[in-house]
Structure formats: C-alpha cells, structure tokens
C-alpha cells in the first residue's frame, strides 16, 4: 500500500529508499542500512538479497 519506494528490510523496519545512504555487511552474515539521519538499521538475513535488488546494488 505504501508504494515501490518503501520496503520491509526487517520484521520491525520499513524504510523509504529516498533516505537510504548506504548498505554494508557486518560480521556473521549480518547487514545494515545507513540512513540520512545518521541511524543504522538491521537488515534481516532472509531479506538481504531482496534489499540489494531493491536498491539495485
């Protein structure tokens, strides 16, 4: 319902692509998204490939 600019990156987080500044891998197959406000959000392990495709990385 929110549109293509929004994506569920984790069971607890939905983000707007306009505010994403980075995608990085951490230890143990964990991933995080950086936002323009300086926050970092976790990316669910099962969602990582879909998030990469959504961001076109």
C-alpha distance matrix in Angstrom:
0.0 3.8 5.7 8.9 10.7 9.3 10.7 12.1 15.8 17.3 16.7 17.0 15.4 12.2 13.4 13.0 15.2 17.1 18.7 19.8 23.6 24.7 24.5 27.6 29.1 31.1 33.7 33.1 30.1 27.9 25.6 24.4 22.2 23.8 22.1 23.6 24.4 26.6 24.7 24.5 21.9 22.6 20.9 21.1 23.8 21.9 19.0 21.5 21.8 18.1 17.9 21.0 19.6 16.4 18.9 21.3 24.2
3.8 0.0 3.8 7.1 7.7 6.2 8.7 10.7 14.1 16.0 16.0 15.8 13.5 10.0 10.4 9.4 11.8 13.4 15.0 16.4 20.1 21.6 21.7 25.0 26.9 28.9 31.7 31.5 28.6 26.2 23.5 21.9 19.4 20.6 18.6 19.9 20.8 23.2 21.5 21.5 19.3 20.4 19.0 19.9 22.8 21.4 18.2 20.2 20.8 17.2 16.2 19.2 18.2 14.6 16.5 19.3 22.0
5.7 3.8 0.0 3.8 5.6 5.9 8.5 11.4 14.5 17.0 17.7 18.0 15.3 11.6 11.2 9.5 10.7 12.5 14.8 15.8 19.3 20.7 20.9 24.3 26.3 28.7 31.7 31.6 28.4 26.2 23.4 22.0 19.3 20.6 18.9 20.0 21.6 23.8 22.5 22.2 20.2 21.2 19.4 20.3 22.8 21.3 17.8 19.5 19.4 15.7 15.0 17.5 15.9 12.4 14.4 16.7 19.8
8.9 7.1 3.8 0.0 3.8 5.4 7.3 10.8 13.1 16.3 17.6 18.2 15.3 11.7 10.7 8.9 8.8 11.1 13.7 13.9 17.2 18.2 18.2 21.7 23.7 26.5 29.5 29.4 26.1 24.2 21.2 20.0 17.4 18.9 17.6 18.9 21.0 22.9 21.7 21.0 19.1 19.9 17.7 18.8 20.9 19.4 15.8 17.0 16.5 12.9 12.2 14.2 12.4 8.9 11.0 12.9 16.2
10.7 7.7 5.6 3.8 0.0 3.8 6.7 10.4 12.2 15.5 17.3 17.2 13.8 10.2 8.1 5.5 5.3 7.4 9.9 10.6 13.9 15.4 16.0 19.6 22.1 24.7 27.9 28.3 25.2 22.9 19.7 17.9 14.8 15.8 14.1 15.2 17.4 19.3 18.4 18.1 16.7 18.1 16.4 18.2 20.6 19.8 16.0 16.6 16.8 13.6 11.7 13.7 12.7 8.9 9.8 12.5 15.3
9.3 6.2 5.9 5.4 3.8 0.0 3.8 7.0 9.3 12.2 13.7 13.5 10.3 6.6 5.4 4.5 6.2 8.9 10.1 10.6 14.3 15.4 15.5 18.8 20.9 23.1 26.2 26.3 23.4 20.9 17.9 16.2 13.5 14.9 13.3 15.1 16.6 18.4 16.8 16.3 14.3 15.5 14.0 15.5 18.3 17.5 13.8 15.0 15.8 12.6 10.7 13.5 13.2 9.5 10.8 13.9 16.3
10.7 8.7 8.5 7.3 6.7 3.8 0.0 3.8 6.0 9.1 10.8 11.4 8.5 5.4 5.5 6.7 7.7 11.2 11.7 11.0 14.6 14.7 13.9 16.9 18.4 20.6 23.4 23.1 20.1 17.8 15.1 14.0 11.9 14.2 13.6 16.1 17.6 18.7 16.5 15.3 12.7 13.0 10.9 12.0 14.6 13.7 10.1 11.6 12.6 9.4 7.8 11.2 11.1 7.9 9.8 13.0 14.9
12.1 10.7 11.4 10.8 10.4 7.0 3.8 0.0 3.8 5.6 7.0 8.0 5.9 4.2 6.5 9.2 10.7 14.1 13.8 12.8 16.2 15.8 14.4 16.7 17.7 19.2 21.7 21.1 18.3 15.9 13.8 12.9 11.8 14.5 14.4 17.4 18.3 18.9 16.2 14.5 11.2 10.9 8.9 9.2 12.2 11.4 8.3 10.6 12.4 9.6 8.4 12.2 12.8 10.4 12.3 15.4 16.6
15.8 14.1 14.5 13.1 12.2 9.3 6.0 3.8 0.0 3.8 7.0 8.0 5.9 5.9 7.1 10.2 10.9 14.3 13.3 11.5 14.3 13.2 11.3 13.2 13.9 15.4 17.9 17.5 14.7 12.2 10.0 9.3 8.7 11.9 12.7 16.1 17.1 17.0 14.2 11.8 8.5 7.6 5.1 6.2 9.3 9.3 6.2 7.6 10.2 8.5 6.5 10.1 11.7 10.0 11.1 14.3 14.7
17.3 16.0 17.0 16.3 15.5 12.2 9.1 5.6 3.8 0.0 3.8 5.3 5.0 7.1 9.5 13.0 14.3 17.5 16.0 14.4 17.0 15.8 13.7 14.8 14.8 15.5 17.3 16.5 14.3 11.6 10.4 10.1 10.6 13.7 14.6 18.2 18.5 18.1 14.7 12.3 8.6 6.8 5.2 4.7 8.4 8.8 7.0 9.1 12.2 11.1 9.8 13.2 15.0 13.7 14.8 17.8 17.9
16.7 16.0 17.7 17.6 17.3 13.7 10.8 7.0 7.0 3.8 0.0 3.8 5.9 8.2 11.5 15.0 16.9 20.0 18.7 17.5 20.4 19.4 17.4 18.5 18.3 18.6 20.0 18.8 16.9 14.4 13.9 13.6 14.2 17.0 17.5 21.0 20.8 20.7 17.2 15.2 11.4 9.8 8.9 7.3 10.6 10.3 9.4 12.3 15.1 13.6 13.0 16.5 17.9 16.4 18.0 21.0 21.4
17.0 15.8 18.0 18.2 17.2 13.5 11.4 8.0 8.0 5.3 3.8 0.0 3.8 7.1 10.3 13.9 16.3 18.8 17.0 16.4 19.3 18.8 17.4 18.5 18.8 18.8 20.6 20.0 18.4 15.4 14.5 13.3 13.4 15.6 15.6 18.8 18.1 18.2 14.6 13.2 9.7 9.2 9.6 9.4 13.0 13.5 12.2 14.4 17.5 16.0 14.5 18.0 19.7 17.8 18.8 22.2 22.5
15.4 13.5 15.3 15.3 13.8 10.3 8.5 5.9 5.9 5.0 5.9 3.8 0.0 3.8 6.5 10.2 12.6 15.0 13.3 12.8 15.8 15.7 14.7 16.4 17.4 18.0 20.4 20.2 18.3 15.1 13.3 11.5 10.7 12.7 12.3 15.5 15.1 15.5 12.2 11.0 7.7 8.2 8.4 9.4 13.2 13.8 11.5 13.1 16.0 14.3 12.2 15.6 17.3 14.9 15.6 19.2 19.7
12.2 10.0 11.6 11.7 10.2 6.6 5.4 4.2 5.9 7.1 8.2 7.1 3.8 0.0 3.8 7.1 9.8 12.4 11.4 11.3 14.9 15.3 14.7 17.2 18.7 19.9 22.6 22.6 20.2 17.2 14.8 13.0 11.2 13.0 12.0 14.8 15.0 16.1 13.4 12.6 9.7 10.7 10.0 11.3 14.9 14.8 11.8 13.4 15.7 13.2 11.1 14.6 15.6 12.7 13.6 17.2 18.4
13.4 10.4 11.2 10.7 8.1 5.4 5.5 6.5 7.1 9.5 11.5 10.3 6.5 3.8 0.0 3.8 6.3 8.7 7.6 7.8 11.5 12.4 12.6 15.6 17.7 19.4 22.5 23.0 20.5 17.5 14.5 12.1 9.4 10.5 9.0 11.4 12.3 13.7 11.6 11.2 9.2 11.1 10.6 12.9 16.1 16.4 13.0 13.7 15.7 13.4 10.5 13.4 14.5 11.3 11.4 15.1 16.3
13.0 9.4 9.5 8.9 5.5 4.5 6.7 9.2 10.2 13.0 15.0 13.9 10.2 7.1 3.8 0.0 3.8 5.5 5.8 7.1 10.8 12.7 13.6 17.0 19.7 21.7 25.1 25.8 23.2 20.3 17.0 14.5 11.2 11.6 9.4 10.8 12.3 14.3 13.2 13.4 12.2 14.4 13.7 16.2 19.1 19.2 15.5 15.9 17.2 14.6 11.8 14.0 14.6 11.0 10.7 14.3 16.0
15.2 11.8 10.7 8.8 5.3 6.2 7.7 10.7 10.9 14.3 16.9 16.3 12.6 9.8 6.3 3.8 0.0 3.8 5.4 5.3 8.6 10.4 11.5 15.2 18.1 20.7 24.2 25.1 22.2 19.7 16.1 13.9 10.4 10.8 9.2 10.4 13.0 14.5 14.0 13.7 13.0 14.9 13.8 16.5 18.8 19.0 15.2 14.8 15.6 13.3 10.3 11.6 12.1 8.7 7.5 10.9 12.7
17.1 13.4 12.5 11.1 7.4 8.9 11.2 14.1 14.3 17.5 20.0 18.8 15.0 12.4 8.7 5.5 3.8 0.0 3.8 5.8 8.3 11.2 13.4 17.0 20.3 22.7 26.4 27.7 25.1 22.4 18.8 16.1 12.3 11.5 9.0 8.7 11.5 13.7 14.0 14.6 14.8 17.3 16.8 19.8 22.2 22.6 18.9 18.3 19.1 17.1 13.9 14.9 15.4 12.1 10.4 13.4 15.0
18.7 15.0 14.8 13.7 9.9 10.1 11.7 13.8 13.3 16.0 18.7 17.0 13.3 11.4 7.6 5.8 5.4 3.8 0.0 3.8 6.4 9.4 11.9 15.2 18.5 20.4 24.1 25.6 23.4 20.4 16.8 13.7 9.9 8.5 5.4 5.3 7.9 9.9 10.2 11.2 11.8 14.8 15.0 18.3 20.9 21.9 18.4 17.6 19.2 17.6 14.0 15.2 16.6 13.6 11.6 14.9 15.7
19.8 16.4 15.8 13.9 10.6 10.6 11.0 12.8 11.5 14.4 17.5 16.4 12.8 11.3 7.8 7.1 5.3 5.8 3.8 0.0 3.8 5.9 8.1 11.5 14.8 17.1 20.8 22.3 20.0 17.2 13.5 10.6 6.8 5.9 4.6 6.3 9.2 9.9 9.8 9.5 10.1 12.5 12.4 15.9 18.0 19.2 15.8 14.5 16.1 14.9 11.2 11.9 13.8 11.4 8.9 12.2 12.4
23.6 20.1 19.3 17.2 13.9 14.3 14.6 16.2 14.3 17.0 20.4 19.3 15.8 14.9 11.5 10.8 8.6 8.3 6.4 3.8 0.0 3.8 7.3 10.3 14.0 16.2 20.0 22.1 20.1 17.4 13.7 10.9 7.5 5.4 5.3 5.9 9.4 9.1 10.1 9.8 11.5 13.8 14.1 17.7 19.4 21.1 17.9 15.9 17.4 17.0 13.2 13.0 15.3 13.5 10.3 12.9 12.2
24.7 21.6 20.7 18.2 15.4 15.4 14.7 15.8 13.2 15.8 19.4 18.8 15.7 15.3 12.4 12.7 10.4 11.2 9.4 5.9 3.8 0.0 3.8 6.6 10.3 12.8 16.5 18.6 16.6 14.2 10.6 8.2 5.6 4.8 7.0 9.0 11.8 10.5 10.7 9.1 10.5 12.0 11.9 15.5 16.7 18.6 15.8 13.2 14.8 15.1 11.5 10.7 13.7 12.8 9.5 11.9 10.2
24.5 21.7 20.9 18.2 16.0 15.5 13.9 14.4 11.3 13.7 17.4 17.4 14.7 14.7 12.6 13.6 11.5 13.4 11.9 8.1 7.3 3.8 0.0 3.8 7.1 10.0 13.7 15.3 13.0 10.8 7.2 5.9 4.6 6.3 9.3 12.1 14.5 12.8 12.0 9.3 9.7 9.9 9.2 12.5 13.2 15.2 12.7 9.8 11.6 12.5 9.1 8.2 11.7 11.5 8.9 11.0 8.8
27.6 25.0 24.3 21.7 19.6 18.8 16.9 16.7 13.2 14.8 18.5 18.5 16.4 17.2 15.6 17.0 15.2 17.0 15.2 11.5 10.3 6.6 3.8 0.0 3.8 6.6 10.2 12.4 10.5 8.7 5.7 5.5 6.6 8.1 11.7 14.5 16.4 14.0 13.0 9.9 10.5 9.9 9.7 12.7 12.6 15.3 13.7 10.4 12.5 14.3 11.4 10.3 14.1 14.6 12.2 13.8 11.0
29.1 26.9 26.3 23.7 22.1 20.9 18.4 17.7 13.9 14.8 18.3 18.8 17.4 18.7 17.7 19.7 18.1 20.3 18.5 14.8 14.0 10.3 7.1 3.8 0.0 3.8 6.9 8.7 7.0 5.9 4.4 6.5 9.1 11.2 14.9 18.0 19.5 16.8 15.4 11.9 11.9 10.1 9.6 11.7 10.7 13.7 13.1 9.7 11.9 14.5 12.4 11.3 15.1 16.2 14.5 15.7 12.7
31.1 28.9 28.7 26.5 24.7 23.1 20.6 19.2 15.4 15.5 18.6 18.8 18.0 19.9 19.4 21.7 20.7 22.7 20.4 17.1 16.2 12.8 10.0 6.6 3.8 0.0 3.8 6.6 6.5 5.0 5.6 7.3 10.7 12.5 16.2 19.3 20.1 17.1 15.4 11.8 12.0 9.9 10.5 12.2 11.3 14.9 14.8 12.0 14.7 17.2 15.2 14.8 18.5 19.4 17.9 19.4 16.5
33.7 31.7 31.7 29.5 27.9 26.2 23.4 21.7 17.9 17.3 20.0 20.6 20.4 22.6 22.5 25.1 24.2 26.4 24.1 20.8 20.0 16.5 13.7 10.2 6.9 3.8 0.0 3.8 5.8 6.0 8.3 10.7 14.3 16.1 19.8 22.9 23.5 20.4 18.5 15.0 14.8 12.3 12.8 13.6 12.0 15.6 16.4 13.9 16.5 19.3 17.9 17.5 21.0 22.3 21.1 22.4 19.4
33.1 31.5 31.6 29.4 28.3 26.3 23.1 21.1 17.5 16.5 18.8 20.0 20.2 22.6 23.0 25.8 25.1 27.7 25.6 22.3 22.1 18.6 15.3 12.4 8.7 6.6 3.8 0.0 3.8 5.5 9.0 12.0 15.7 18.2 21.7 25.1 25.7 22.9 20.6 16.9 15.9 12.8 12.6 12.3 10.0 13.3 15.0 13.0 15.4 18.3 17.6 17.5 20.7 22.2 21.6 22.8 20.1
30.1 28.6 28.4 26.1 25.2 23.4 20.1 18.3 14.7 14.3 16.9 18.4 18.3 20.2 20.5 23.2 22.2 25.1 23.4 20.0 20.1 16.6 13.0 10.5 7.0 6.5 5.8 3.8 0.0 3.8 6.7 10.4 13.7 16.7 20.1 23.6 24.6 22.2 19.8 16.1 14.7 11.4 10.2 9.8 7.1 10.3 11.6 9.4 11.6 14.6 14.1 13.9 17.0 18.7 18.3 19.3 16.8
27.9 26.2 26.2 24.2 22.9 20.9 17.8 15.9 12.2 11.6 14.4 15.4 15.1 17.2 17.5 20.3 19.7 22.4 20.4 17.2 17.4 14.2 10.8 8.7 5.9 5.0 6.0 5.5 3.8 0.0 3.8 7.0 10.6 13.5 16.8 20.4 21.1 18.7 16.2 12.4 11.0 7.7 7.2 7.7 6.4 10.1 10.6 8.6 11.8 14.1 12.7 13.1 16.6 17.5 16.9 18.6 16.3
25.6 23.5 23.4 21.2 19.7 17.9 15.1 13.8 10.0 10.4 13.9 14.5 13.3 14.8 14.5 17.0 16.1 18.8 16.8 13.5 13.7 10.6 7.2 5.7 4.4 5.6 8.3 9.0 6.7 3.8 0.0 3.8 7.0 10.2 13.4 17.0 18.1 15.9 13.6 9.9 8.6 6.1 5.3 7.4 7.3 10.5 9.6 7.1 10.3 12.2 10.0 10.4 14.0 14.5 13.5 15.5 13.4
24.4 21.9 22.0 20.0 17.9 16.2 14.0 12.9 9.3 10.1 13.6 13.3 11.5 13.0 12.1 14.5 13.9 16.1 13.7 10.6 10.9 8.2 5.9 5.5 6.5 7.3 10.7 12.0 10.4 7.0 3.8 0.0 3.8 6.6 9.8 13.4 14.3 12.2 9.9 6.2 5.4 4.5 5.3 8.8 10.1 13.0 11.3 9.2 12.5 13.4 10.4 11.2 14.8 14.4 12.9 15.6 13.8
22.2 19.4 19.3 17.4 14.8 13.5 11.9 11.8 8.7 10.6 14.2 13.4 10.7 11.2 9.4 11.2 10.4 12.3 9.9 6.8 7.5 5.6 4.6 6.6 9.1 10.7 14.3 15.7 13.7 10.6 7.0 3.8 0.0 3.8 6.5 10.1 11.6 10.1 8.3 5.4 5.2 6.5 6.8 10.6 12.5 14.7 12.1 10.3 13.0 13.1 9.5 10.4 13.6 12.4 10.6 13.7 12.5
23.8 20.6 20.6 18.9 15.8 14.9 14.2 14.5 11.9 13.7 17.0 15.6 12.7 13.0 10.5 11.6 10.8 11.5 8.5 5.9 5.4 4.8 6.3 8.1 11.2 12.5 16.1 18.2 16.7 13.5 10.2 6.6 3.8 0.0 3.8 6.9 8.4 6.7 6.0 4.5 6.6 9.2 10.4 14.2 16.2 18.5 15.8 14.0 16.5 16.5 12.8 13.3 16.4 14.9 12.4 15.5 14.3
22.1 18.6 18.9 17.6 14.1 13.3 13.6 14.4 12.7 14.6 17.5 15.6 12.3 12.0 9.0 9.4 9.2 9.0 5.4 4.6 5.3 7.0 9.3 11.7 14.9 16.2 19.8 21.7 20.1 16.8 13.4 9.8 6.5 3.8 0.0 3.8 5.4 5.5 5.4 6.2 8.0 11.3 12.6 16.2 18.7 20.5 17.5 16.3 18.6 17.9 14.1 15.1 17.6 15.3 13.0 16.4 16.0
23.6 19.9 20.0 18.9 15.2 15.1 16.1 17.4 16.1 18.2 21.0 18.8 15.5 14.8 11.4 10.8 10.4 8.7 5.3 6.3 5.9 9.0 12.1 14.5 18.0 19.3 22.9 25.1 23.6 20.4 17.0 13.4 10.1 6.9 3.8 0.0 3.8 5.4 7.4 9.4 11.6 15.0 16.3 20.0 22.4 24.2 21.1 19.8 21.9 21.0 17.2 17.9 20.0 17.6 15.0 18.1 17.9
24.4 20.8 21.6 21.0 17.4 16.6 17.6 18.3 17.1 18.5 20.8 18.1 15.1 15.0 12.3 12.3 13.0 11.5 7.9 9.2 9.4 11.8 14.5 16.4 19.5 20.1 23.5 25.7 24.6 21.1 18.1 14.3 11.6 8.4 5.4 3.8 0.0 3.8 5.7 9.0 11.3 15.0 17.1 20.6 23.3 25.3 22.4 21.5 24.0 23.1 19.4 20.5 22.8 20.3 18.1 21.4 21.2
26.6 23.2 23.8 22.9 19.3 18.4 18.7 18.9 17.0 18.1 20.7 18.2 15.5 16.1 13.7 14.3 14.5 13.7 9.9 9.9 9.1 10.5 12.8 14.0 16.8 17.1 20.4 22.9 22.2 18.7 15.9 12.2 10.1 6.7 5.5 5.4 3.8 0.0 3.8 6.7 10.0 13.4 15.9 19.4 21.8 24.3 21.7 20.4 23.1 22.8 19.0 19.9 22.7 20.7 18.2 21.4 20.5
24.7 21.5 22.5 21.7 18.4 16.8 16.5 16.2 14.2 14.7 17.2 14.6 12.2 13.4 11.6 13.2 14.0 14.0 10.2 9.8 10.1 10.7 12.0 13.0 15.4 15.4 18.5 20.6 19.8 16.2 13.6 9.9 8.3 6.0 5.4 7.4 5.7 3.8 0.0 3.8 6.6 10.2 12.9 16.3 18.9 21.3 19.0 18.0 21.1 20.8 17.2 18.6 21.4 19.5 17.5 20.9 20.1
24.5 21.5 22.2 21.0 18.1 16.3 15.3 14.5 11.8 12.3 15.2 13.2 11.0 12.6 11.2 13.4 13.7 14.6 11.2 9.5 9.8 9.1 9.3 9.9 11.9 11.8 15.0 16.9 16.1 12.4 9.9 6.2 5.4 4.5 6.2 9.4 9.0 6.7 3.8 0.0 3.8 6.8 9.6 13.0 15.4 18.0 16.0 14.7 17.9 18.0 14.5 15.8 19.0 17.5 15.7 19.0 17.8
21.9 19.3 20.2 19.1 16.7 14.3 12.7 11.2 8.5 8.6 11.4 9.7 7.7 9.7 9.2 12.2 13.0 14.8 11.8 10.1 11.5 10.5 9.7 10.5 11.9 12.0 14.8 15.9 14.7 11.0 8.6 5.4 5.2 6.6 8.0 11.6 11.3 10.0 6.6 3.8 0.0 3.8 6.6 9.7 12.6 14.9 12.9 12.3 15.8 15.5 12.4 14.4 17.4 15.9 14.8 18.2 17.4
22.6 20.4 21.2 19.9 18.1 15.5 13.0 10.9 7.6 6.8 9.8 9.2 8.2 10.7 11.1 14.4 14.9 17.3 14.8 12.5 13.8 12.0 9.9 9.9 10.1 9.9 12.3 12.8 11.4 7.7 6.1 4.5 6.5 9.2 11.3 15.0 15.0 13.4 10.2 6.8 3.8 0.0 3.8 6.4 9.0 11.7 10.3 9.9 13.6 13.9 11.3 13.4 16.5 15.6 15.1 18.1 17.0
20.9 19.0 19.4 17.7 16.4 14.0 10.9 8.9 5.1 5.2 8.9 9.6 8.4 10.0 10.6 13.7 13.8 16.8 15.0 12.4 14.1 11.9 9.2 9.7 9.6 10.5 12.8 12.6 10.2 7.2 5.3 5.3 6.8 10.4 12.6 16.3 17.1 15.9 12.9 9.6 6.6 3.8 0.0 3.8 6.3 8.5 6.7 6.2 9.9 10.2 8.0 10.3 13.2 12.6 12.7 15.4 14.5
21.1 19.9 20.3 18.8 18.2 15.5 12.0 9.2 6.2 4.7 7.3 9.4 9.4 11.3 12.9 16.2 16.5 19.8 18.3 15.9 17.7 15.5 12.5 12.7 11.7 12.2 13.6 12.3 9.8 7.7 7.4 8.8 10.6 14.2 16.2 20.0 20.6 19.4 16.3 13.0 9.7 6.4 3.8 0.0 3.8 5.4 5.1 6.2 9.7 10.0 9.3 11.8 14.1 14.0 14.9 17.3 16.6
23.8 22.8 22.8 20.9 20.6 18.3 14.6 12.2 9.3 8.4 10.6 13.0 13.2 14.9 16.1 19.1 18.8 22.2 20.9 18.0 19.4 16.7 13.2 12.6 10.7 11.3 12.0 10.0 7.1 6.4 7.3 10.1 12.5 16.2 18.7 22.4 23.3 21.8 18.9 15.4 12.6 9.0 6.3 3.8 0.0 3.8 5.4 5.4 8.4 10.0 10.0 11.6 14.0 14.9 15.7 17.4 16.2
21.9 21.4 21.3 19.4 19.8 17.5 13.7 11.4 9.3 8.8 10.3 13.5 13.8 14.8 16.4 19.2 19.0 22.6 21.9 19.2 21.1 18.6 15.2 15.3 13.7 14.9 15.6 13.3 10.3 10.1 10.5 13.0 14.7 18.5 20.5 24.2 25.3 24.3 21.3 18.0 14.9 11.7 8.5 5.4 3.8 0.0 3.8 5.8 7.4 8.3 9.7 11.6 13.0 13.9 15.7 17.1 16.5
19.0 18.2 17.8 15.8 16.0 13.8 10.1 8.3 6.2 7.0 9.4 12.2 11.5 11.8 13.0 15.5 15.2 18.9 18.4 15.8 17.9 15.8 12.7 13.7 13.1 14.8 16.4 15.0 11.6 10.6 9.6 11.3 12.1 15.8 17.5 21.1 22.4 21.7 19.0 16.0 12.9 10.3 6.7 5.1 5.4 3.8 0.0 3.8 5.7 5.3 6.1 8.7 10.0 10.4 12.2 14.0 13.9
21.5 20.2 19.5 17.0 16.6 15.0 11.6 10.6 7.6 9.1 12.3 14.4 13.1 13.4 13.7 15.9 14.8 18.3 17.6 14.5 15.9 13.2 9.8 10.4 9.7 12.0 13.9 13.0 9.4 8.6 7.1 9.2 10.3 14.0 16.3 19.8 21.5 20.4 18.0 14.7 12.3 9.9 6.2 6.2 5.4 5.8 3.8 0.0 3.8 5.5 5.1 6.2 8.7 9.8 10.6 12.0 11.0
21.8 20.8 19.4 16.5 16.8 15.8 12.6 12.4 10.2 12.2 15.1 17.5 16.0 15.7 15.7 17.2 15.6 19.1 19.2 16.1 17.4 14.8 11.6 12.5 11.9 14.7 16.5 15.4 11.6 11.8 10.3 12.5 13.0 16.5 18.6 21.9 24.0 23.1 21.1 17.9 15.8 13.6 9.9 9.7 8.4 7.4 5.7 3.8 0.0 3.8 5.4 5.1 6.3 8.6 9.9 10.2 9.6
18.1 17.2 15.7 12.9 13.6 12.6 9.4 9.6 8.5 11.1 13.6 16.0 14.3 13.2 13.4 14.6 13.3 17.1 17.6 14.9 17.0 15.1 12.5 14.3 14.5 17.2 19.3 18.3 14.6 14.1 12.2 13.4 13.1 16.5 17.9 21.0 23.1 22.8 20.8 18.0 15.5 13.9 10.2 10.0 10.0 8.3 5.3 5.5 3.8 0.0 3.8 5.4 5.1 6.1 8.6 9.5 10.3
17.9 16.2 15.0 12.2 11.7 10.7 7.8 8.4 6.5 9.8 13.0 14.5 12.2 11.1 10.5 11.8 10.3 13.9 14.0 11.2 13.2 11.5 9.1 11.4 12.4 15.2 17.9 17.6 14.1 12.7 10.0 10.4 9.5 12.8 14.1 17.2 19.4 19.0 17.2 14.5 12.4 11.3 8.0 9.3 10.0 9.7 6.1 5.1 5.4 3.8 0.0 3.8 5.4 4.9 6.1 8.3 8.7
21.0 19.2 17.5 14.2 13.7 13.5 11.2 12.2 10.1 13.2 16.5 18.0 15.6 14.6 13.4 14.0 11.6 14.9 15.2 11.9 13.0 10.7 8.2 10.3 11.3 14.8 17.5 17.5 13.9 13.1 10.4 11.2 10.4 13.3 15.1 17.9 20.5 19.9 18.6 15.8 14.4 13.4 10.3 11.8 11.6 11.6 8.7 6.2 5.1 5.4 3.8 0.0 3.8 5.5 5.2 5.8 5.2
19.6 18.2 15.9 12.4 12.7 13.2 11.1 12.8 11.7 15.0 17.9 19.7 17.3 15.6 14.5 14.6 12.1 15.4 16.6 13.8 15.3 13.7 11.7 14.1 15.1 18.5 21.0 20.7 17.0 16.6 14.0 14.8 13.6 16.4 17.6 20.0 22.8 22.7 21.4 19.0 17.4 16.5 13.2 14.1 14.0 13.0 10.0 8.7 6.3 5.1 5.4 3.8 0.0 3.8 5.4 4.7 6.2
16.4 14.6 12.4 8.9 8.9 9.5 7.9 10.4 10.0 13.7 16.4 17.8 14.9 12.7 11.3 11.0 8.7 12.1 13.6 11.4 13.5 12.8 11.5 14.6 16.2 19.4 22.3 22.2 18.7 17.5 14.5 14.4 12.4 14.9 15.3 17.6 20.3 20.7 19.5 17.5 15.9 15.6 12.6 14.0 14.9 13.9 10.4 9.8 8.6 6.1 4.9 5.5 3.8 0.0 3.8 5.4 7.9
18.9 16.5 14.4 11.0 9.8 10.8 9.8 12.3 11.1 14.8 18.0 18.8 15.6 13.6 11.4 10.7 7.5 10.4 11.6 8.9 10.3 9.5 8.9 12.2 14.5 17.9 21.1 21.6 18.3 16.9 13.5 12.9 10.6 12.4 13.0 15.0 18.1 18.2 17.5 15.7 14.8 15.1 12.7 14.9 15.7 15.7 12.2 10.6 9.9 8.6 6.1 5.2 5.4 3.8 0.0 3.8 5.6
21.3 19.3 16.7 12.9 12.5 13.9 13.0 15.4 14.3 17.8 21.0 22.2 19.2 17.2 15.1 14.3 10.9 13.4 14.9 12.2 12.9 11.9 11.0 13.8 15.7 19.4 22.4 22.8 19.3 18.6 15.5 15.6 13.7 15.5 16.4 18.1 21.4 21.4 20.9 19.0 18.2 18.1 15.4 17.3 17.4 17.1 14.0 12.0 10.2 9.5 8.3 5.8 4.7 5.4 3.8 0.0 3.8
24.2 22.0 19.8 16.2 15.3 16.3 14.9 16.6 14.7 17.9 21.4 22.5 19.7 18.4 16.3 16.0 12.7 15.0 15.7 12.4 12.2 10.2 8.8 11.0 12.7 16.5 19.4 20.1 16.8 16.3 13.4 13.8 12.5 14.3 16.0 17.9 21.2 20.5 20.1 17.8 17.4 17.0 14.5 16.6 16.2 16.5 13.9 11.0 9.6 10.3 8.7 5.2 6.2 7.9 5.6 3.8 0.0
